[in-house]
Amino acid sequence: MRSPLRSTETVTNTPSLKRSKNVTRKTVLITGCSKGGIGSALAFAFHCHGCRVFATARDLQKVQHLKKAEIDVLELDVLDEESCRVAAEWVREATGGTLNVLVNNSGVGYVMPLLDSDIAEVRRVYETNVLGIILAVQAFAPLLIAAASQSGSEGGGMIINIGSIAGICPVPWASAYNASKAAVNSLTDTLRIEMEPLRVKVILAVTGLVKTHFLQNLRTTPCLPEASVYSPAKTIIDPWMTGKKADDAALDVEIYAEKFVRNVLRKRPKARYWSAVNSTSVWAVERILGGGTVWVCCMFLLIRKRYTG
Ligand SMILES: NC(=O)c1ccc[n+]([C@@H]2O[C@H](COP(=O)([O-])OP(=O)(O)OC[C@H]3O[C@@H](n4cnc5c(N)ncnc54)[C@H](OP(=O)(O)O)[C@@H]3O)[C@@H](O)[C@H]2O)c1
């Protein structure tokens, strides 16, 4: 274990970064910081804004680029209770018992019609995206509560869960992922109430399309199995499932991260923070038309013809 440092240490001038001099550093822990993803970009952005970042990953090889930038890296598998406990203990030692911001970013996807879904994959998505957040929150809550009880610029405790527009708008062929993100919305809104007496803020980042390796990291190829009942529409559904068009339109991850960090560091951050491509339209459609209605209409127009001729 490395020698502990206080979270309230003073930042000295680092010319290559936009850090401000002589300010107290907020401490930020982010899960799932593998290179190319949202977690990695957030780690850089918080670091550039003068925060002390603990960038975590289940495979330390994937965060070496952050280590080179003098960001603290540590191992954390959100599905492993012991791993969460050890990481929290490490941070406790390093900061003297506080943590200002926990960003629950880790997540996995699964693109498959519900009728063709493999239950082991569905379970993995749920466990990582939902239970992973619960385990991390339980492990780091004492440090966040301790930070929340501090006053002044070094004080404040905050949990940020990375949600998705898919948890609001029922994007077809990804029911397991959508449902896991809808659960993230619900647990975040409930947690906000439960943490209020403890003065820990809870934020849901309702995230639209961001350019990362998310689709390349899927464990199974996103295409219809031969025996699928949707096979007559395979030529329409397969390109949709690969998400290629959505990926092309996605927001640059560094731009997303910069806006995200600015919201977090505001005096009054938005409790539900909508950001990235399609988030505004989903927000509007959901409120005005009802997301489900719109998607059912799209499906009707695109696929139904294949069955009816
Ligand atoms: N990209 C988008 O358009 C988009 C949109 C809305 C929401 N999101 C959400 O944003 C978050 C980050 O996704 P991303 O786009 O940056 O994808 P990504 O590049 O695939 O990043 C996912 C991260 O989660 C990590 N992870 C997976 N299982 C884990 C576990 N058991 N313990 C710890 N870490 C684990 C991955 O680690 P490994 O590298 O070891 O697998 C990786 O670091 C996810 O929650 C995702 O649902 C993304």
The ligand as a Gaussian input file, in Angstrom:
#p B3LYP/6-31G(d) Opt

LIG

0 1
 N      -21.127000       5.051000     -24.798000
 C      -22.397000       5.421000     -24.755000
 O      -22.981000       5.856000     -25.770000
 C      -23.163000       5.338000     -23.450000
 C      -24.449000       5.889000     -23.418000
 C      -25.170000       5.851000     -22.234000
 C      -24.611000       5.294000     -21.105000
 N      -23.369000       4.749000     -21.166000
 C      -22.837000       4.166000     -19.932000
 O      -21.561000       4.722000     -19.667000
 C      -20.798000       3.806000     -18.892000
 C      -19.414000       3.654000     -19.516000
 O      -19.569000       3.049000     -20.796000
 P      -18.554000       3.312000     -21.995000
 O      -19.361000       3.768000     -23.144000
 O      -17.394000       4.104000     -21.568000
 O      -18.121000       1.801000     -22.343000
 P      -16.764000       1.013000     -22.092000
 O      -15.657000       1.710000     -22.784000
 O      -17.061000      -0.398000     -22.483000
 O      -16.536000       1.126000     -20.522000
 C      -17.150000       0.291000     -19.598000
 C      -16.251000       0.174000     -18.389000
 O      -16.908000      -0.639000     -17.386000
 C      -15.933000      -1.571000     -16.919000
 N      -16.483000      -2.737000     -16.271000
 C      -17.252000      -3.722000     -16.789000
 N      -17.489000      -4.654000     -15.851000
 C      -16.856000      -4.247000     -14.722000
 C      -16.712000      -4.783000     -13.425000
 N      -17.273000      -5.944000     -13.063000
 N      -15.988000      -4.077000     -12.507000
 C      -15.408000      -2.915000     -12.842000
 N      -15.484000      -2.364000     -14.058000
 C      -16.201000      -3.035000     -14.981000
 C      -15.146000      -1.932000     -18.158000
 O      -13.962000      -2.615000     -17.797000
 P      -13.249000      -3.653000     -18.809000
 O      -12.510000      -2.805000     -19.794000
 O      -12.362000      -4.452000     -17.921000
 O      -14.329000      -4.462000     -19.447000
 C      -14.934000      -0.535000     -18.723000
 O      -13.892000       0.097000     -18.056000
 C      -21.606000       2.509000     -18.833000
 O      -22.302000       2.450000     -17.619000
 C      -22.589000       2.662000     -19.988000
 O      -23.773000       1.930000     -19.778000
 C      -22.632000       4.750000     -22.312000

